[in-house]
Amino acid sequence: MNKRYCFALDLRSDPALIAEYEKYHKNVWPEVLASIRESGIEKMEIFRAGNRLFMIMETNANFSLEKKKQSDEANPVVQKWETLMSKFQQPLPYATQGEKWMLMDKIFST
């Protein structure tokens, strides 16, 4: 069964940093893209409003948030990407210590 996950995260409120972040996402590293696909994520999109980011992931039945986290932690290229992206990102005001992308709760559907 396919599932959709939605996440939110903020960027630092600096137009130059936001532009640089978007530039990186026009050419995501191939190893990062491979790790996304291999985890069972079939489609991933990131949207921006001001400095707020929304990520929507559509996954297949093999996907697990915990497995993806473990796989990312063991992948040196993904860790390098995440370290680089941290330069641009800031946690939401209500995030817990060390939390970046926050899983959103669905509150409405038609």
N, C-alpha and C positions, 0 to 999 in steps of 0.2 A: 504494500500500500504506500503510495506516495504521500509525502507530507510537506507542508510549507512552514518555514520558520521566518520570523521577522525580528530584526535587531535594530537598536539605535545606539549612536555614539556621537559625540561632538568633536569637531575640529577646533583647533585654536583659532580665535577670532583675528586672524591676520590674513588679508587678501593675498599676499605673496605666498604664504604657506599653503593656503587653500588652492591656489593655482598650481603650485608645485605638486601637491597631493593628487590633483586631478590629472596632471601630466603623467605621473607614475602609473595611474590607473588606465591610461590609454595604451600602455605597453607593460602589462603585468608580466613578471618573469615567468618563463615557460615551466620551471619547476614548481612554482606556486600554483599555476593553472593545473598542472598535472596532479598535484596533491588535492586540489578541489575536486576534480573529476574522479580520482581514485577513491575518494571517501564516500562516494554515492551522491554527491551534489550534482544534480542534472542541470540546474540553472541558478545563477547568482547574479543579482542586480543590486547596485548601490545608487541611491538617489540622495540629492542634497537640497536642503532649504536653508539658506543662510549658512550657519556653521554646523547645523544638525544633519547627520547622516542617517539614512534608513537602508538597511540591507534586507533583501528578500531572497531566501534560498528555497528552491524546490528540490526535494531529495527523493531518492528511491527507497525501497524497502530495506536495503542494506545499510542505510545511513544511521549513525549514532553520534550524538553530540560528544559523548565521552570518548568514543574511539577516535573521532576527529581531533579532539584536544590532545589525546595521547600521541597520535600520529604527528601532529604539528610540533609537539614538544620534542619529538625524536628526530625531526627533520631540520638539519642545520641551515638549509637554504630558506625554509619557511621562517625559522627563528631570525635569520638575518633580515628578511623582509619585514617581520613584525617589529623588530628593533628600529628599522628605518622608518616605518609608518608611525611609530610612537612619537617621533619628532613633530608630527602634525596633529596628533589626536590628543584629546583630553577626556577623561571620564565624565559621564553625566553627573550632575551634582549629588544624586542619591545612589551612586554606584558604591559597592562595597570595595574595600581595599584590594587593589590588583585587578579589579573588573574593568574590562574595556567594553566590548560590544555587549549590550544588555538585551537579553531575550525579552520580547514584548509579549504581552497578553492580548489575545484576540478578544475584543469586547463587542464586535458586531459583525454579522455576515448575512448576506441575502441569498 
